[in-house]
Amino acid sequence: MAGSKEIRTKIKSVQNTRKITKAMEMVAASKMRKAQERMRHARPYGDKIRVIASHLAHANTEYRHPFLAKRGGAKDIGLIIVTSDKGLCGGLNTNALRLTVNKLKEWQGEGRNVQLTAIGNKGFGFLQRVGGNVVSHLTGVGDTPHMDRLIGPVKLQIDAYSEGRIGALYIVYTRFINTMKQEPVIEQLLPLPAERLEGDSRAARPNWDYLYEPEARVVLDQLLTRYVEQIIYQAVAENLASEQSARMVAMKAASDNASSLIDQLTLVYNKSRQAAITKELSEIVGGAAAV
């Protein structure tokens, strides 16, 4: 059994660790509320632009935008991976990266090349270690995502699709469901899937018609590019809310485990102290009997 001094030192160390994890839990809880508000505030804009895009997708126009048409030639795939910049958030990044690896193995088994864009330091470091074809990356996103920083790395993938170098573009991120549950998902960005453009009953009408100024190509290019950018921004906002929720839960679990360990060490310390006192009394009694 360890000595009393060693046990006291270990108890003090665990208490200091519990103070840190408790403080990190409170900070994550505060950031989580702000991240959830930011995520929810972005949804009305996304819903509105989705309705407009769905109307245009069903409109009878002579021009069919490349973002809405499936590619039959290019086999290569583009993939955007959204992770956190920092750790200590449970299995958030591990689950998203495991989903990414499984999908990469599936595509590579089909003979497809995948070009990768990493948003977040954890995903970027992982893709470098496994030797992925990283064409662009963004680290240091912070607590507030900004579209002007996101659009640079993502534009390389969008341009690759527009030029026909890749046949589809996907995004992996962690969807926020509630404080206790976050789900890693992979979604198709380009070509825009039909189910993404559904949701407005009026969009199913076959007789939508528009007058474009200056022309359909310019209007659709601008609108659908903004729509794709909004989807990516929403994914990053969802991932940030998931990150703070996962970190709060992980730090709470760490604080609870530290409290449990302190209780166990305190019990061991008391037993050790009691054994030492008993030994001293036995020695005193034995000495007195010998005299």
C-alpha positions in Angstrom: 0.0 0.0 0.0 1.3 3.5 -0.9 2.3 5.8 1.9 0.1 8.5 3.3 2.2 11.2 1.8 2.0 9.7 -1.7 -1.8 9.3 -1.4 -2.2 12.9 -0.2 -0.2 14.1 -3.2 -2.3 12.1 -5.6 -5.6 13.4 -4.0 -4.3 17.0 -4.4 -3.4 16.4 -8.0 -6.8 14.9 -8.9 -8.5 17.9 -7.1 -6.6 20.3 -9.3 -7.6 18.3 -12.4 -11.2 18.5 -11.3 -11.0 22.2 -11.0 -9.8 22.5 -14.6 -12.4 20.1 -16.0 -15.2 21.9 -14.1 -14.0 25.3 -15.5 -13.9 23.8 -19.0 -17.3 22.4 -18.6 -18.7 25.8 -17.7 -16.9 27.5 -20.5 -18.2 24.9 -23.0 -21.8 25.3 -21.7 -21.6 29.1 -22.3 -20.2 28.6 -25.8 -22.7 25.9 -26.6 -25.6 28.3 -26.1 -24.1 30.9 -28.4 -23.3 28.2 -31.0 -26.8 26.9 -30.9 -28.3 30.4 -31.3 -25.9 31.0 -34.3 -26.9 27.7 -35.8 -30.7 28.4 -35.4 -30.4 32.0 -36.7 -28.8 30.7 -40.0 -31.7 28.4 -40.7 -34.3 30.9 -41.9 -32.0 32.2 -44.6 -31.2 28.6 -45.6 -34.9 27.7 -45.8 -35.7 30.8 -47.9 -32.9 30.3 -50.4 -33.8 26.6 -50.6 -37.4 27.5 -51.6 -36.1 29.8 -54.3 -33.7 27.2 -55.5 -36.4 24.5 -55.6 -38.6 26.8 -57.7 -35.8 27.4 -60.2 -35.0 23.6 -60.2 -38.5 22.9 -61.3 -38.9 25.9 -63.7 -39.2 25.3 -67.4 -36.1 27.0 -68.7 -33.9 26.4 -71.7 -30.8 26.5 -69.5 -30.0 23.6 -67.1 -27.4 24.6 -64.5 -24.5 22.2 -64.0 -25.2 22.1 -60.2 -28.6 20.5 -61.0 -27.4 18.0 -63.6 -25.7 14.7 -62.9 -22.3 14.1 -64.4 -21.7 11.0 -66.4 -18.1 11.5 -67.4 -15.9 12.3 -64.4 -15.4 9.5 -61.8 -13.4 11.5 -59.3 -15.0 12.7 -56.1 -14.6 15.8 -54.0 -15.0 15.6 -50.2 -15.1 18.3 -47.6 -14.4 17.1 -44.0 -15.5 19.4 -41.1 -13.9 18.8 -37.7 -12.9 20.8 -34.7 -9.6 22.6 -34.1 -9.3 21.5 -30.5 -9.7 18.2 -28.8 -11.2 17.1 -25.4 -14.7 16.7 -27.0 -15.2 13.0 -26.7 -15.6 10.9 -29.8 -16.9 13.8 -32.0 -13.9 13.9 -34.4 -13.2 10.2 -34.2 -16.7 9.3 -35.3 -16.6 11.8 -38.2 -13.2 10.6 -39.4 -14.2 6.9 -39.1 -17.2 7.7 -41.4 -14.8 9.5 -43.8 -12.3 6.5 -43.8 -15.1 4.0 -44.6 -16.4 6.1 -47.4 -12.9 6.7 -48.8 -12.3 2.9 -48.8 -15.6 2.4 -50.6 -14.8 4.9 -53.3 -11.2 3.7 -53.8 -12.6 0.2 -54.1 -14.6 1.5 -57.1 -11.5 2.9 -58.7 -12.3 6.6 -57.9 -9.8 9.2 -56.8 -10.9 11.6 -54.0 -9.6 15.1 -53.5 -10.1 16.4 -50.0 -10.7 19.7 -48.3 -10.2 19.8 -44.5 -12.0 22.4 -42.3 -10.6 22.1 -38.8 -7.1 21.2 -37.5 -8.0 17.7 -36.3 -9.3 16.6 -39.7 -6.3 18.2 -41.5 -3.8 16.5 -39.3 -5.5 13.1 -39.7 -5.7 13.4 -43.5 -2.0 14.3 -43.6 -1.1 11.3 -41.5 -3.0 8.8 -43.7 -1.6 10.4 -46.9 -4.9 11.8 -48.3 -5.0 14.0 -51.3 -5.6 17.3 -49.5 -6.1 20.1 -52.1 -7.1 22.8 -49.6 -7.6 23.3 -45.9 -8.7 25.8 -43.3 -7.7 25.8 -39.6 -8.4 28.2 -36.8 -12.1 28.6 -37.6 -12.7 29.8 -34.0 -16.0 30.0 -32.2 -17.7 32.1 -34.9 -17.5 30.9 -38.6 -17.1 33.5 -41.2 -18.1 32.9 -44.8 -15.3 35.0 -46.2 -12.8 32.5 -44.7 -14.7 29.4 -45.6 -15.3 30.2 -49.3 -11.6 30.1 -50.2 -10.8 26.4 -49.6 -14.3 25.4 -50.7 -14.2 27.3 -54.0 -11.4 25.0 -55.2 -13.9 22.1 -55.0 -16.8 24.0 -56.5 -14.5 25.1 -59.4 -13.3 21.5 -59.9 -16.9 20.4 -60.2 -17.8 23.3 -62.6 -14.8 22.4 -64.8 -15.7 18.7 -64.9 -12.7 17.4 -63.0 -14.9 15.8 -60.3 -18.3 14.2 -60.8 -19.7 14.9 -57.3 -19.0 16.8 -54.2 -19.8 15.6 -50.7 -19.4 17.0 -47.2 -18.9 15.2 -43.8 -19.8 17.0 -40.6 -21.4 16.3 -37.2 -25.1 17.2 -37.1 -26.4 18.7 -33.9 -29.5 16.8 -32.6 -29.5 17.8 -29.0 -27.1 18.4 -26.1 -26.5 14.7 -25.5 -26.6 13.4 -29.1 -24.6 14.4 -32.1 -24.5 12.4 -35.3 -21.8 12.3 -38.0 -23.3 12.5 -41.5 -22.2 12.6 -45.1 -24.3 14.6 -47.5 -24.1 15.2 -51.2 -23.5 18.8 -52.2 -23.2 18.7 -55.9 -25.1 17.9 -58.0 -27.8 19.2 -55.7 -29.9 16.1 -54.8 -33.6 16.3 -55.5 -34.5 15.5 -51.8 -32.6 18.6 -50.7 -34.6 20.8 -53.0 -37.9 19.3 -51.8 -39.9 20.6 -48.9 -42.0 23.3 -50.5 -45.3 21.9 -51.9 -45.5 24.6 -54.5 -42.1 23.6 -55.9 -43.7 20.5 -57.4 -45.8 22.6 -59.8 -44.5 22.0 -63.3 -45.4 25.4 -64.7 -43.0 27.7 -62.8 -41.7 30.2 -65.2 -39.3 33.2 -64.7 -38.0 36.2 -66.6 -34.3 36.5 -66.0 -32.4 39.7 -66.0 -29.7 39.8 -67.4 -30.0 36.1 -68.3 -30.7 32.7 -66.8 -27.1 31.6 -66.7 -25.9 34.6 -64.6 -28.8 34.5 -62.2 -28.6 30.8 -61.6 -24.8 30.8 -61.2 -25.1 33.4 -58.5 -28.1 32.0 -56.7 -27.0 28.3 -56.7 -23.5 29.2 -55.7 -24.9 31.1 -52.7 -27.1 28.2 -51.9 -24.1 25.8 -51.8 -22.1 28.2 -49.7 -25.1 28.4 -47.2 -25.2 24.6 -46.9 -21.5 24.6 -46.1 -21.8 27.4 -43.6 -24.8 25.6 -41.9 -22.7 22.4 -41.7 -19.8 24.3 -40.0 -22.3 26.0 -37.6 -23.9 22.6 -36.8 -20.4 21.1 -36.2 -19.4 23.9 -33.8 -22.6 23.5 -31.8 -21.9 19.7 -31.7 -18.3 20.3 -30.6 -19.3 22.5 -27.6 -22.0 20.1 -26.6 -19.7 17.1 -26.8 -17.0 19.0 -24.9 -19.4 20.0 -22.1 -20.6 16.4 -21.7 -17.0 15.1 -21.8 -15.8 17.6 -19.2 -18.7 16.8 -17.0 -17.9 13.1 -17.2 -14.3 13.9 -16.4 -15.3 16.0 -13.4 -17.6 13.2 -12.1 -14.8 10.6 -12.6 -12.4 12.8 -10.7 -14.8 13.1 -7.8 -15.2 9.4 -7.7 -11.5 8.9 -7.8 -11.0 11.4 -5.0 -13.5 9.4 -2.9 -11.7 6.2 -3.5 -8.3 7.7 -2.7 -9.7 9.3 0.5 -10.9 5.9 1.6 -7.5 4.3 0.8 -5.8 7.2 2.7 -8.0 6.7 5.8 -7.3 3.0 5.7 -3.6 3.6 5.5 -3.7 6.1 8.3 -5.7 3.8 10.4 -3.3 0.9 9.8 -0.4 3.2 10.8 -2.1 4.2 14.0 -2.9 0.6 14.8 0.7 -0.5 14.2 2.0 2.2 16.5 -0.5 1.2 19.3 0.6 -2.4 18.9 4.2 -1.4 19.2 3.5 0.6 22.3 1.5 -2.1 23.9 4.1 -4.7 23.0 6.9 -2.5 24.5 4.9 -1.9 27.7 4.3 -5.7 28.1 8.0 -6.4 27.6 8.9 -4.0 30.3 
